[in-house]
Amino acid sequence: MLLQSERGSWRAGGLRNRSRPSQCRALSPADSTPSTSVHSISSTSSEFSSDDEIVTTTIKTGTTVEGARKEIACDSKIIYEFGGPMGVSALMVGFPILMSYLYICLAVNHGHLGNPLQRELWKQGLPGMIPTSRATFIYLSFTVFQYVTAATLPGIKVMGLPVPSLGGRRLEYLCNGVATWYVDLILAAVLHKSGWFPITTVVDEIGPIMTVAMLWGIIVTIGTYVVGRVLGRTHRMSGSIPYDLFMGAVLNPRIGNVDLKMWSEIRIPWKILFFVSLSAAVKDHEINTARDLQTGVVPEVWSFLGGVIEMNEIKTSAPLLFMLLAHCLYVNACMKGEECIPTTWDIFYEKWGFMLIFWNLAGVPFSYCYSTLYLLNRSIANDPVRHSKIYTASLFFLLLTAYYIWDTANSQKNRFRMQQRGTFVKRYAFPQLPWGTLHNPSYIKTKHGNKLLTGGWWGVARKIHYTADLFMALSWGLITGFDSYIPYFYVAFFTAVLIHRVGRDHVHCKEKYGSDFDEYCRQVPYTFIPFVF
């Protein structure tokens, strides 16, 4: 049943819904800072601070009484971000238009930014984005398949963080991403090899599939909001329909044993992104092989295991192989480290609205692939992007180094958190990188009851994982050269997102931990890069 985990808050008298929009109107100046453009609408404190609830939350979360009060207050506070209702309305309208515009520039304008007010640009590009029955079947069948495998394949079960709106109860998450990932790869190989579904179909139909994804993201956003309101499972509502559509109406939406928020964040975007790059790489290989044959060049045959396995020489360009590796590393990391996801901020705090739904179902897979599409279009035009061996090798080194820091930093943080909660499960999914788990690291014990990690990568910089992530994003642009701005959209957009998130996190942590957070900042003074920033 949809939204079945939204049960309100446990009290001595039973269950109650924590969302009371009519009591969340008074703007509190103390909870806003100009630097982050965040405005807080605070609920009446007496509504959420009964002694029995605080005691229950303290026991279940392991925090102090003061910490429990802050957890409850934070969970019930409505925060206006992104410019409030007007700002999020602009984003909900603007994102689909921006995605369409950039795709059209890639498809018909050779990757150069065209005049968005020029009718001819849209006239040439829009026909290539019209949804088709084939594109609809491809996207929705993939989505349904991902749900079925998420619900049925074996995996480990981990407990999330205590949810204040559920009285400190922890939700269970089935983490079978590795199994679903390997099933996806095997099935894709079988479908391609058999000719039933050549993998190049993905990139051939990329425009219509993107439009279907955007429409589906909008439909799911509206549907989730309506169902949440009808069933009375809403949480932390502002009373503004546009704002609640954007931020979400429900916190833990589920169908069966699948948490839709985590599923949409992990299973859909990164897998589609990988298959787009795989499709483009195979397409490039076929194009280059065909050109060689036309000039009389016969592809070299590679032989393995004494001739048991033979394959034609891979003719995919180095830049497209780079993008395939980059996206493979990312999706594989999400699958092998899925047990760390339930303790992240998105799962614990963020609601399931347009911000997460649209961006995961459409935004990530079809805007983070611009570098791949640009490289393939250049190849199709017989003008492939080429770099020197030193330049290419340097970018591979940058990618792999940044990936190592990103992977191990995230592992250190989330495994430390799981160890403190008693939910840590040792995994052996490939690859398990050295220094991914810290033993007896340094930390600060806060009055709140939580511990702030200061060991490992987290003693180097407070947001070291963001730094590594940004360098990976930068490498995705650099591999395309400097003839188009569009491949750099990802790193530019991601930088803006992280700057906003870091500012929001700082305000939240300062409010939550007080002087302990000041001490944490003293011990770890740098945000992104040690001795620089």
KAQUIPE-V282023 format. One record per residue. RES is the residue in one small letter. SS is DSSP state (hx for helix, st for strand, lp for the rest). D_LAST is the distance of its C-alpha to the last C-alpha in whole Angstrom. Layout:
# KAQUIPE-V282023
res->RES ss->SS d_last->D_LAST
res->RES ss->SS d_last->D_LAST
This chain:
# KAQUIPE-V282023
res->m ss->lp d_last->47
res->l ss->lp d_last->44
res->l ss->lp d_last->42
res->q ss->lp d_last->44
res->s ss->lp d_last->41
res->e ss->lp d_last->41
res->r ss->lp d_last->43
res->g ss->lp d_last->42
res->s ss->st d_last->41
res->w ss->st d_last->44
res->r ss->st d_last->46
res->a ss->lp d_last->49
res->g ss->lp d_last->51
res->g ss->st d_last->49
res->l ss->st d_last->47
res->r ss->st d_last->45
res->n ss->lp d_last->43
res->r ss->lp d_last->40
res->s ss->lp d_last->39
res->r ss->lp d_last->41
res->p ss->hx d_last->40
res->s ss->hx d_last->42
res->q ss->hx d_last->41
res->c ss->lp d_last->37
res->r ss->lp d_last->37
res->a ss->lp d_last->36
res->l ss->st d_last->33
res->s ss->lp d_last->31
res->p ss->hx d_last->29
res->a ss->hx d_last->27
res->d ss->hx d_last->26
res->s ss->lp d_last->24
res->t ss->st d_last->21
res->p ss->lp d_last->21
res->s ss->lp d_last->17
res->t ss->lp d_last->18
res->s ss->lp d_last->22
res->v ss->st d_last->23
res->h ss->st d_last->26
res->s ss->st d_last->28
res->i ss->st d_last->32
res->s ss->lp d_last->33
res->s ss->lp d_last->36
res->t ss->lp d_last->39
res->s ss->hx d_last->37
res->s ss->hx d_last->41
res->e ss->hx d_last->41
res->f ss->hx d_last->39
res->s ss->lp d_last->39
res->s ss->lp d_last->42
res->d ss->hx d_last->43
res->d ss->hx d_last->44
res->e ss->hx d_last->41
res->i ss->hx d_last->39
res->v ss->hx d_last->41
res->t ss->hx d_last->41
res->t ss->hx d_last->37
res->t ss->hx d_last->36
res->i ss->hx d_last->39
res->k ss->hx d_last->38
res->t ss->hx d_last->34
res->g ss->lp d_last->34
res->t ss->lp d_last->32
res->t ss->lp d_last->33
res->v ss->hx d_last->35
res->e ss->hx d_last->32
res->g ss->hx d_last->30
res->a ss->hx d_last->33
res->r ss->hx d_last->33
res->k ss->hx d_last->30
res->e ss->hx d_last->30
res->i ss->hx d_last->33
res->a ss->hx d_last->32
res->c ss->hx d_last->28
res->d ss->hx d_last->31
res->s ss->hx d_last->33
res->k ss->lp d_last->31
res->i ss->st d_last->31
res->i ss->st d_last->28
res->y ss->st d_last->28
res->e ss->lp d_last->25
res->f ss->lp d_last->25
res->g ss->lp d_last->27
res->g ss->hx d_last->29
res->p ss->hx d_last->33
res->m ss->hx d_last->33
res->g ss->hx d_last->29
res->v ss->hx d_last->30
res->s ss->hx d_last->33
res->a ss->hx d_last->32
res->l ss->hx d_last->30
res->m ss->hx d_last->33
res->v ss->hx d_last->35
res->g ss->hx d_last->32
res->f ss->hx d_last->31
res->p ss->hx d_last->34
res->i ss->hx d_last->35
res->l ss->hx d_last->31
res->m ss->hx d_last->32
res->s ss->hx d_last->35
res->y ss->hx d_last->35
res->l ss->hx d_last->32
res->y ss->hx d_last->34
res->i ss->hx d_last->37
res->c ss->hx d_last->35
res->l ss->hx d_last->35
res->a ss->hx d_last->38
res->v ss->hx d_last->40
res->n ss->lp d_last->38
res->h ss->lp d_last->37
res->g ss->lp d_last->33
res->h ss->lp d_last->33
res->l ss->lp d_last->32
res->g ss->lp d_last->36
res->n ss->lp d_last->37
res->p ss->lp d_last->37
res->l ss->lp d_last->39
res->q ss->lp d_last->42
res->r ss->hx d_last->44
res->e ss->hx d_last->45
res->l ss->hx d_last->42
res->w ss->hx d_last->42
res->k ss->hx d_last->46
res->q ss->hx d_last->45
res->g ss->hx d_last->42
res->l ss->hx d_last->43
res->p ss->hx d_last->46
res->g ss->hx d_last->44
res->m ss->hx d_last->42
res->i ss->lp d_last->45
res->p ss->lp d_last->46
res->t ss->lp d_last->48
res->s ss->hx d_last->50
res->r ss->hx d_last->49
res->a ss->hx d_last->45
res->t ss->hx d_last->46
res->f ss->hx d_last->47
res->i ss->hx d_last->45
res->y ss->hx d_last->42
res->l ss->hx d_last->44
res->s ss->hx d_last->45
res->f ss->hx d_last->42
res->t ss->hx d_last->41
res->v ss->hx d_last->44
res->f ss->hx d_last->44
res->q ss->hx d_last->40
res->y ss->hx d_last->42
res->v ss->hx d_last->45
res->t ss->hx d_last->43
res->a ss->hx d_last->40
res->a ss->hx d_last->43
res->t ss->hx d_last->46
res->l ss->lp d_last->44
res->p ss->lp d_last->43
res->g ss->lp d_last->40
res->i ss->st d_last->39
res->k ss->st d_last->39
res->v ss->st d_last->36
res->m ss->st d_last->35
res->g ss->lp d_last->32
res->l ss->lp d_last->31
res->p ss->lp d_last->33
res->v ss->st d_last->34
res->p ss->hx d_last->34
res->s ss->hx d_last->36
res->l ss->hx d_last->39
res->g ss->lp d_last->39
res->g ss->lp d_last->36
res->r ss->st d_last->38
res->r ss->lp d_last->36
res->l ss->lp d_last->37
res->e ss->st d_last->38
res->y ss->st d_last->37
res->l ss->st d_last->38
res->c ss->st d_last->36
res->n ss->lp d_last->38
res->g ss->hx d_last->35
res->v ss->hx d_last->36
res->a ss->hx d_last->40
res->t ss->hx d_last->39
res->w ss->hx d_last->37
res->y ss->hx d_last->40
res->v ss->hx d_last->43
res->d ss->hx d_last->41
res->l ss->hx d_last->41
res->i ss->hx d_last->44
res->l ss->hx d_last->46
res->a ss->hx d_last->44
res->a ss->hx d_last->45
res->v ss->hx d_last->49
res->l ss->hx d_last->49
res->h ss->hx d_last->48
res->k ss->hx d_last->50
res->s ss->hx d_last->53
res->g ss->lp d_last->52
res->w ss->lp d_last->52
res->f ss->lp d_last->49
res->p ss->lp d_last->47
res->i ss->lp d_last->43
res->t ss->lp d_last->43
res->t ss->hx d_last->45
res->v ss->hx d_last->41
res->v ss->hx d_last->40
res->d ss->hx d_last->43
res->e ss->lp d_last->43
res->i ss->hx d_last->39
res->g ss->hx d_last->40
res->p ss->hx d_last->43
res->i ss->hx d_last->41
res->m ss->hx d_last->37
res->t ss->hx d_last->40
res->v ss->hx d_last->41
res->a ss->hx d_last->38
res->m ss->hx d_last->37
res->l ss->hx d_last->40
res->w ss->hx d_last->40
res->g ss->hx d_last->37
res->i ss->hx d_last->38
res->i ss->hx d_last->41
res->v ss->hx d_last->40
res->t ss->hx d_last->37
res->i ss->hx d_last->41
res->g ss->hx d_last->43
res->t ss->hx d_last->40
res->y ss->hx d_last->40
res->v ss->hx d_last->44
res->v ss->hx d_last->45
res->g ss->hx d_last->42
res->r ss->hx d_last->44
res->v ss->hx d_last->47
res->l ss->hx d_last->47
res->g ss->lp d_last->45
res->r ss->lp d_last->42
res->t ss->lp d_last->40
res->h ss->lp d_last->37
res->r ss->lp d_last->35
res->m ss->lp d_last->36
res->s ss->lp d_last->35
res->g ss->lp d_last->39
res->s ss->lp d_last->37
res->i ss->hx d_last->39
res->p ss->hx d_last->36
res->y ss->hx d_last->33
res->d ss->hx d_last->35
res->l ss->hx d_last->36
res->f ss->hx d_last->32
res->m ss->hx d_last->30
res->g ss->lp d_last->34
res->a ss->lp d_last->37
res->v ss->lp d_last->37
res->l ss->lp d_last->34
res->n ss->lp d_last->36
res->p ss->lp d_last->38
res->r ss->st d_last->40
res->i ss->st d_last->43
res->g ss->lp d_last->45
res->n ss->lp d_last->43
res->v ss->st d_last->40
res->d ss->st d_last->37
res->l ss->hx d_last->36
res->k ss->hx d_last->33
res->m ss->hx d_last->32
res->w ss->hx d_last->34
res->s ss->hx d_last->33
res->e ss->hx d_last->30
res->i ss->hx d_last->30
res->r ss->hx d_last->34
res->i ss->hx d_last->34
res->p ss->hx d_last->31
res->w ss->hx d_last->30
res->k ss->hx d_last->33
res->i ss->hx d_last->34
res->l ss->hx d_last->31
res->f ss->hx d_last->32
res->f ss->hx d_last->36
res->v ss->hx d_last->35
res->s ss->hx d_last->34
res->l ss->hx d_last->36
res->s ss->hx d_last->39
res->a ss->hx d_last->37
res->a ss->hx d_last->37
res->v ss->hx d_last->41
res->k ss->hx d_last->42
res->d ss->hx d_last->41
res->h ss->hx d_last->42
res->e ss->hx d_last->46
res->i ss->hx d_last->45
res->n ss->hx d_last->45
res->t ss->hx d_last->48
res->a ss->hx d_last->50
res->r ss->hx d_last->49
res->d ss->hx d_last->50
res->l ss->hx d_last->53
res->q ss->hx d_last->54
res->t ss->lp d_last->54
res->g ss->lp d_last->56
res->v ss->lp d_last->53
res->v ss->lp d_last->53
res->p ss->lp d_last->50
res->e ss->lp d_last->50
res->v ss->st d_last->51
res->w ss->st d_last->49
res->s ss->st d_last->51
res->f ss->st d_last->49
res->l ss->lp d_last->51
res->g ss->lp d_last->54
res->g ss->lp d_last->55
res->v ss->lp d_last->54
res->i ss->st d_last->51
res->e ss->st d_last->51
res->m ss->st d_last->49
res->n ss->st d_last->48
res->e ss->lp d_last->46
res->i ss->lp d_last->42
res->k ss->lp d_last->42
res->t ss->lp d_last->39
res->s ss->lp d_last->36
res->a ss->hx d_last->33
res->p ss->hx d_last->31
res->l ss->hx d_last->33
res->l ss->hx d_last->33
res->f ss->hx d_last->29
res->m ss->hx d_last->29
res->l ss->hx d_last->31
res->l ss->hx d_last->30
res->a ss->hx d_last->26
res->h ss->hx d_last->28
res->c ss->hx d_last->30
res->l ss->hx d_last->27
res->y ss->hx d_last->26
res->v ss->hx d_last->29
res->n ss->hx d_last->30
res->a ss->hx d_last->27
res->c ss->hx d_last->28
res->m ss->hx d_last->31
res->k ss->hx d_last->31
res->g ss->lp d_last->28
res->e ss->hx d_last->30
res->e ss->hx d_last->31
res->c ss->hx d_last->27
res->i ss->hx d_last->27
res->p ss->hx d_last->30
res->t ss->hx d_last->27
res->t ss->lp d_last->24
res->w ss->hx d_last->23
res->d ss->hx d_last->25
res->i ss->hx d_last->28
res->f ss->hx d_last->28
res->y ss->lp d_last->28
res->e ss->lp d_last->28
res->k ss->lp d_last->31
res->w ss->lp d_last->33
res->g ss->lp d_last->33
res->f ss->hx d_last->32
res->m ss->hx d_last->29
res->l ss->hx d_last->29
res->i ss->hx d_last->32
res->f ss->hx d_last->32
res->w ss->hx d_last->29
res->n ss->hx d_last->30
res->l ss->hx d_last->34
res->a ss->hx d_last->33
res->g ss->hx d_last->29
res->v ss->hx d_last->28
res->p ss->hx d_last->31
res->f ss->hx d_last->32
res->s ss->hx d_last->29
res->y ss->lp d_last->26
res->c ss->lp d_last->29
res->y ss->hx d_last->29
res->s ss->hx d_last->28
res->t ss->hx d_last->31
res->l ss->hx d_last->34
res->y ss->hx d_last->33
res->l ss->hx d_last->33
res->l ss->hx d_last->37
res->n ss->hx d_last->38
res->r ss->hx d_last->37
res->s ss->hx d_last->39
res->i ss->hx d_last->42
res->a ss->lp d_last->42
res->n ss->lp d_last->43
res->d ss->lp d_last->40
res->p ss->lp d_last->37
res->v ss->lp d_last->34
res->r ss->lp d_last->34
res->h ss->lp d_last->31
res->s ss->lp d_last->32
res->k ss->hx d_last->32
res->i ss->hx d_last->29
res->y ss->hx d_last->27
res->t ss->hx d_last->28
res->a ss->hx d_last->28
res->s ss->hx d_last->24
res->l ss->hx d_last->23
res->f ss->hx d_last->25
res->f ss->hx d_last->23
res->l ss->hx d_last->20
res->l ss->hx d_last->21
res->l ss->hx d_last->23
res->t ss->hx d_last->20
res->a ss->hx d_last->17
res->y ss->hx d_last->20
res->y ss->hx d_last->21
res->i ss->hx d_last->17
res->w ss->hx d_last->18
res->d ss->hx d_last->21
res->t ss->hx d_last->21
res->a ss->hx d_last->18
res->n ss->hx d_last->20
res->s ss->hx d_last->23
res->q ss->hx d_last->22
res->k ss->hx d_last->21
res->n ss->hx d_last->24
res->r ss->hx d_last->26
res->f ss->hx d_last->25
res->r ss->hx d_last->26
res->m ss->hx d_last->29
res->q ss->hx d_last->30
res->q ss->hx d_last->30
res->r ss->hx d_last->32
res->g ss->lp d_last->34
res->t ss->lp d_last->34
res->f ss->lp d_last->32
res->v ss->lp d_last->34
res->k ss->lp d_last->34
res->r ss->lp d_last->34
res->y ss->lp d_last->35
res->a ss->lp d_last->34
res->f ss->lp d_last->33
res->p ss->lp d_last->31
res->q ss->lp d_last->30
res->l ss->lp d_last->27
res->p ss->lp d_last->26
res->w ss->lp d_last->24
res->g ss->lp d_last->24
res->t ss->lp d_last->26
res->l ss->lp d_last->25
res->h ss->lp d_last->28
res->n ss->lp d_last->27
res->p ss->lp d_last->24
res->s ss->lp d_last->22
res->y ss->st d_last->22
res->i ss->st d_last->22
res->k ss->st d_last->25
res->t ss->lp d_last->25
res->k ss->lp d_last->28
res->h ss->lp d_last->28
res->g ss->lp d_last->29
res->n ss->lp d_last->26
res->k ss->st d_last->24
res->l ss->st d_last->20
res->l ss->st d_last->19
res->t ss->lp d_last->17
res->g ss->lp d_last->19
res->g ss->hx d_last->18
res->w ss->hx d_last->15
res->w ss->hx d_last->14
res->g ss->hx d_last->14
res->v ss->lp d_last->11
res->a ss->lp d_last->9
res->r ss->lp d_last->10
res->k ss->lp d_last->10
res->i ss->hx d_last->11
res->h ss->hx d_last->14
res->y ss->hx d_last->13
res->t ss->hx d_last->10
res->a ss->hx d_last->14
res->d ss->hx d_last->16
res->l ss->hx d_last->14
res->f ss->hx d_last->15
res->m ss->hx d_last->18
res->a ss->hx d_last->19
res->l ss->hx d_last->18
res->s ss->hx d_last->20
res->w ss->hx d_last->23
res->g ss->hx d_last->23
res->l ss->hx d_last->23
res->i ss->lp d_last->26
res->t ss->lp d_last->28
res->g ss->lp d_last->27
res->f ss->lp d_last->27
res->d ss->lp d_last->30
res->s ss->lp d_last->29
res->y ss->lp d_last->26
res->i ss->hx d_last->27
res->p ss->hx d_last->26
res->y ss->hx d_last->22
res->f ss->hx d_last->23
res->y ss->hx d_last->22
res->v ss->hx d_last->18
res->a ss->hx d_last->18
res->f ss->hx d_last->20
res->f ss->hx d_last->18
res->t ss->hx d_last->14
res->a ss->hx d_last->16
res->v ss->hx d_last->17
res->l ss->hx d_last->14
res->i ss->hx d_last->13
res->h ss->hx d_last->16
res->r ss->hx d_last->16
res->v ss->hx d_last->13
res->g ss->hx d_last->14
res->r ss->hx d_last->17
res->d ss->hx d_last->16
res->h ss->hx d_last->15
res->v ss->hx d_last->18
res->h ss->hx d_last->20
res->c ss->hx d_last->19
res->k ss->hx d_last->19
res->e ss->hx d_last->22
res->k ss->hx d_last->24
res->y ss->hx d_last->22
res->g ss->lp d_last->22
res->s ss->hx d_last->22
res->d ss->hx d_last->21
res->f ss->hx d_last->18
res->d ss->hx d_last->17
res->e ss->hx d_last->18
res->y ss->hx d_last->16
res->c ss->hx d_last->13
res->r ss->hx d_last->14
res->q ss->hx d_last->14
res->v ss->lp d_last->11
res->p ss->lp d_last->9
res->y ss->lp d_last->5
res->t ss->lp d_last->6
res->f ss->lp d_last->6
res->i ss->lp d_last->5
res->p ss->lp d_last->6
res->f ss->lp d_last->6
res->v ss->lp d_last->4
res->f ss->lp d_last->0
